[in-house]
Amino acid sequence: FDNIHFNAYTKVFIDTQTLLSNTSSDAFYTHFGVAKVLKAYTMILMVDLFGDMPYSKSLDGTELNPPLQDDAFIYEEALKLLDEAIIDLENPVSLPGTVTDLFFPNLSMSERIQAWKRVANTIKFKAYLNTREPEHINQLLSEGELILDHDHDFEFKYSTQQTNPDSRHPSFARNYMDATPP
């Protein structure tokens, strides 16, 4: 489980916090939305795996052993982030369609934004199922903006690309590129 914590806290949470706190341009709303979706998804996965977890004080750099926070609070924070993400994704001020998206690489910019909104809504749907909130579940079902078939899957598309962004599978680099011959 150490790897899960390591990746969540030193990669996803730090990277998204850095992006969200250090970018002042209004042209990055799409990036903000995607970052919030990924952060909220990670928060929900961590709670589903471990229950209570350090969150609010875990990234401020002053707490070496941050206190655990209630899993219900983490879910609420994740759901707020998903709502913010959808607002950011719907913002008309955004970067042009030349942005590389490793989850949805073959879609136009408007299709990507719709895909990310579906991902956010599907994560909300999962959270509401876990917290047993039928009114929210029914609302999301009636809106229909969910991942409903394999054409809308949320999956990272690994490739052979080495240049930035390096989208090869991490095990490839670890097992083949970093291996030294006997």
C-alpha positions as CSV (number, residue, x, y, z in Angstrom):
1,F,0.0,0.0,0.0
2,D,3.0,2.3,0.3
3,N,3.1,2.8,-3.5
4,I,-0.5,3.9,-3.5
5,H,0.1,6.5,-0.8
6,F,3.3,7.6,-2.5
7,N,1.7,8.1,-5.8
8,A,-1.4,9.9,-4.4
9,Y,0.5,12.3,-2.1
10,T,3.8,12.9,-4.0
11,K,2.4,12.9,-7.5
12,V,-1.3,13.5,-7.9
13,F,-2.0,15.8,-4.9
14,I,1.3,17.8,-5.2
15,D,1.0,18.1,-9.0
16,T,-2.6,19.3,-9.0
17,Q,-2.0,21.6,-6.1
18,T,1.0,23.1,-7.9
19,L,-1.0,23.7,-11.1
20,L,-4.1,25.1,-9.3
21,S,-2.1,27.5,-7.0
22,N,0.6,28.7,-9.4
23,T,-1.3,29.4,-12.6
24,S,-2.9,32.8,-12.8
25,S,-4.0,32.8,-16.4
26,D,-7.7,32.5,-17.2
27,A,-6.7,30.6,-20.3
28,F,-6.1,27.4,-18.3
29,Y,-9.7,26.6,-17.3
30,T,-9.6,23.3,-19.1
31,H,-6.4,22.4,-17.3
32,F,-7.9,23.4,-14.0
33,G,-11.0,21.2,-14.7
34,V,-9.0,18.2,-15.6
35,A,-6.7,18.6,-12.6
36,K,-9.7,18.8,-10.2
37,V,-11.2,15.7,-11.8
38,L,-8.0,13.7,-11.3
39,K,-7.5,15.0,-7.7
40,A,-11.1,14.2,-6.7
41,Y,-10.9,10.8,-8.3
42,T,-7.7,10.1,-6.3
43,M,-9.3,11.3,-3.1
44,I,-12.3,9.1,-3.5
45,L,-10.1,6.1,-4.4
46,M,-8.0,6.7,-1.3
47,V,-11.0,6.9,1.0
48,D,-12.5,3.7,-0.6
49,L,-9.2,1.9,0.0
50,F,-8.3,3.3,3.4
51,G,-11.2,5.2,5.0
52,D,-10.0,8.2,7.0
53,M,-6.9,9.9,5.6
54,P,-4.7,12.9,6.0
55,Y,-5.9,15.7,3.7
56,S,-6.2,19.4,4.6
57,K,-2.8,19.6,6.4
58,S,-1.0,16.9,4.4
59,L,0.4,19.2,1.7
60,D,1.1,22.5,3.6
61,G,4.7,21.4,4.5
62,T,4.3,22.2,8.2
63,E,2.9,18.9,9.4
64,L,5.2,15.9,9.4
65,N,2.5,13.7,10.7
66,P,-0.8,15.3,9.6
67,P,-4.0,14.1,11.4
68,L,-6.5,11.8,9.8
69,Q,-9.7,13.4,8.6
70,D,-13.1,11.7,8.4
71,D,-13.8,9.9,5.2
72,A,-17.2,11.6,4.9
73,F,-15.4,15.0,4.9
74,I,-13.0,13.8,2.2
75,Y,-15.9,12.7,0.0
76,E,-17.6,16.1,0.5
77,E,-14.4,17.9,-0.6
78,A,-14.0,15.6,-3.6
79,L,-17.6,16.3,-4.7
80,K,-17.0,20.0,-4.4
81,L,-13.9,19.7,-6.5
82,L,-15.9,17.8,-9.2
83,D,-18.6,20.5,-9.2
84,E,-15.8,23.2,-9.6
85,A,-14.2,21.0,-12.3
86,I,-17.4,21.0,-14.4
87,I,-17.7,24.8,-14.0
88,D,-14.1,25.2,-15.2
89,L,-14.6,22.8,-18.1
90,E,-17.7,24.8,-19.2
91,N,-15.9,28.1,-19.1
92,P,-15.7,29.5,-22.7
93,V,-12.3,31.1,-21.9
94,S,-9.9,28.2,-22.7
95,L,-6.9,27.2,-24.6
96,P,-7.2,26.2,-28.2
97,G,-7.5,22.6,-29.3
98,T,-3.8,22.0,-29.6
99,V,-3.5,20.7,-26.0
100,T,-2.3,17.1,-25.7
101,D,-4.8,14.9,-23.8
102,L,-3.4,11.5,-23.0
103,F,-6.8,10.2,-21.9
104,F,-8.8,11.4,-24.9
105,P,-6.2,12.0,-27.7
106,N,-8.4,11.5,-30.7
107,L,-11.2,13.9,-29.8
108,S,-11.7,17.5,-30.8
109,M,-11.5,20.1,-28.0
110,S,-15.2,20.3,-27.5
111,E,-15.5,16.5,-27.5
112,R,-12.7,16.3,-24.9
113,I,-14.4,18.8,-22.6
114,Q,-17.6,16.7,-22.9
115,A,-15.6,13.6,-22.2
116,W,-14.1,15.1,-19.0
117,K,-17.5,16.3,-17.9
118,R,-18.8,12.7,-18.3
119,V,-15.8,11.5,-16.2
120,A,-16.6,14.0,-13.5
121,N,-20.2,13.1,-13.4
122,T,-19.4,9.3,-13.4
123,I,-17.1,9.8,-10.4
124,K,-19.9,11.8,-8.7
125,F,-22.2,8.9,-9.5
126,K,-19.8,6.5,-7.8
127,A,-19.5,8.7,-4.7
128,Y,-23.3,9.0,-4.4
129,L,-23.7,5.3,-4.7
130,N,-21.2,4.7,-1.9
131,T,-22.9,7.3,0.3
132,R,-26.3,6.1,-0.6
133,E,-27.8,9.4,-1.9
134,P,-30.6,8.3,-4.3
135,E,-31.8,11.9,-5.1
136,H,-28.3,12.7,-6.5
137,I,-28.0,9.4,-8.3
138,N,-31.4,9.9,-10.0
139,Q,-30.5,13.4,-11.0
140,L,-27.2,12.2,-12.6
141,L,-29.1,9.4,-14.4
142,S,-31.7,11.8,-15.7
143,E,-29.1,14.2,-17.0
144,G,-27.4,11.3,-18.9
145,E,-23.9,12.8,-18.9
146,L,-22.2,9.7,-17.7
147,I,-19.8,7.1,-19.1
148,L,-22.4,4.7,-20.4
149,D,-20.4,2.6,-23.0
150,H,-16.9,1.6,-23.8
151,D,-16.5,4.4,-26.4
152,H,-16.5,6.8,-23.4
153,D,-14.1,4.9,-21.2
154,F,-11.8,6.7,-18.9
155,E,-8.4,5.0,-19.5
156,F,-4.9,6.2,-20.0
157,K,-3.6,5.4,-23.5
158,Y,0.0,4.2,-23.1
159,S,2.2,4.6,-26.2
160,T,5.8,4.4,-27.3
161,Q,6.3,8.1,-27.1
162,Q,9.5,9.0,-25.2
163,T,9.5,12.8,-25.6
164,N,7.5,15.0,-23.3
165,P,5.0,13.7,-22.3
166,D,6.6,10.3,-21.9
167,S,3.5,8.2,-22.2
168,R,5.1,4.8,-22.0
169,H,4.0,2.4,-19.3
170,P,6.0,2.9,-16.1
171,S,6.9,-0.7,-15.9
172,F,8.5,-0.5,-19.4
173,A,11.0,2.1,-18.3
174,R,11.6,0.3,-15.0
175,N,12.0,-3.2,-16.4
176,Y,13.6,-2.6,-19.8
177,M,15.1,0.9,-20.1
178,D,16.7,0.9,-16.6
179,A,17.7,-2.7,-16.7
180,T,21.4,-3.4,-17.0
181,P,22.6,-6.4,-19.0
182,P,24.2,-9.3,-17.0
